[in-house]
């Protein structure tokens, strides 16, 4: 039995002593260590921002990059030295960028619009209505329930409690549904 996840053969997935020392120096107030950390993390954060926001949101990349970078440095004291620094930073940056995406571009669909799309013939864009019907019809039943509750204004914590899931799981499902529906709207 091992005491640390780094005691096995997967040492490449464990934090390096250099990462530990660099973080410790930064937390002790070493500005040079902070600059080195920022330089080391920048490519990872840029890739995450680009992937999460996509090319259609290019104008918002810099704001999201700065926000994700700031969040990482704000939370650096919570990093557990048993996990890889880059993996931890990727999770923090991804969550922050997803939060930004959700706040800036919520899916502009209310339950009334959703109901009218499903029932009424589409005069302006019949292909869009058909795409939305197909996408929603392809969602698992529990996703459609979550979507309906979300559109009705039920908060994510309450939805999670009703289904016995975590709030993060509900947010993940909603993000997947929004992305699927955005393909209809954008595509």
N, C-alpha and C positions, 0 to 999 in steps of 0.2 A: 504494500500500500504506500502511495506517495503522499508527501505532505503538501506539495505544490503542483499546480498544473504544469510547471516548467521542468519537473523532474523526469518527465518521460521523453520519448524521442521527438516529440513535436516542439522542440525548443525554438524553432523558427517562428512559432506563433506566440511566443512569450516576449514580454518586454525586455529590452536590452538594459544592461547596466547604464549605458550611455543615456537612454531615455529617462531612467530613474534619476540620474544625477542632474540632467538638464532641467527636469521639472522641479527638482529640489532647489536648484540654484535660482530658477525663476521665482519660485514661491518665497525664497529668502530675499528677493528684491533685486536680483541681478538682471539689469536691463538687457545686457548682451545675450543672456540665456533666453530671454523673452523674444528677442529678435531672431535668434536661431530657431526657436520653436515655431515662430510665425512663418519663417522661410521653409521649414521642414513640412508644416501642415498645409501651406498654401496650395500646392498642386492637388492634394486630396480634396480639399474644400471646393476648389474650382470645378473639379470633375463631378462632385456631388451636386453642386448648384446647377451646373449645366444639364446634368441628367434629370434632376427633379423638375426644374423649370422648363426645360426644353428650349429649342431654338426660337420658338415664337415669343418667348419672354426675355429676349436678349437684353432689352433695356433695363430689366430689373436684376440682372446678374450681379452687378457690383454691390447693390444694396443688400442682396441676400448673402453674398460672400462676406461682407463686413459684419452682418448680423450673426451669421454662423460662426465666424471667427471670434467675435466678441463673446458669444455664448460659451465656446470652448474654453476661453481664457477665464471667464467668470466661474466656470465649473471645474477648473483644473484641480482644485483641492479635493474634489470628490473622486478623482481617478484612483482606482485601486491598482497598485503596482503589480498585481498578479496577472492582469490582462494586458494585451498589447496596446500601447498608446495610440497607434494609428487606428486600430479597430474601435477603441473607445471614442476617439475623436470623430470617426466616420459616423457612429451612431448619433452623437450629439449634433453634428452638422446636418445629418439627414433629417432628424426630428425638427430642428429649427427651420430648415428650408421648407419642409412639408407644412409646418405651421404657417410660415409666411405665404406659401402658395395658397393654402386654404383661406387665409384671411383676406388676401388681395383679390383672389378670383374664385369666390364661392360659386357653386353651380347655380345659375339664375333660373331655378325651376321651383315653383311652389306646388303644393298638392293640387290646387285648382288647375294650374297649367298642365300638370301631369295627367290629371283626369280628362281634361278636354283634349289632350293629345291622343289619349288612348281611345276616346269615344267619337270625337268629331272628325269629319273628313278634313284633310289639310288642303287649304286653297292656295297658300303661299308656297309651301315646299312639301309636297307629299312624300318625297324621299326621306326628308328629315324625320317626319312623323313615323314612317315605317321603320327607320333605323332605330329610333328611340324605343318603339314597341318591341322590336326584336331584341335589343340589348337588355331591356328590363325583363322581358320574358325569359331570357337566358340566365338571369340571376337565380341563385338558389332561393328557396322560399324564405329562409331566415334573413337573407340580404334584402329582399323586397320588403319584409316587415321592418327592418332597421331603416331602410330608405323612407318608408311611409312615416314612421315615428319621427325621423329627423325632419322631414318636410312639414310635419304637424307641429314642430317646435319643441319636441321632447329633448331634454339635454342628454348629452352623451353618457353621463354618469348614470342617469336613470335607465337608459336603454341597456347599458352594461349590466346593471342590477337585475333588470327584468329577464335577461338572457343568461345570467350567470357567467358573463365574460368580463374581461378587463376593459376599461375605457379606451386604452390604446388599441385593442382589437377592434372595437367599434369604429374608431377613427380610421384604422387601416382599411376596414371593409368599405367605409364611406369613400375614402380616397380612391380605392380600386373602382368603385361604382362611378364616381365622378370622372375618372380618367376614361372609362369605357364610354360614358355618355359624351364626353368632350370630343371623342373621335367622330361621333355623329355630327356634332355642332361645327367642328373645325374642318371636317374632312370631306 
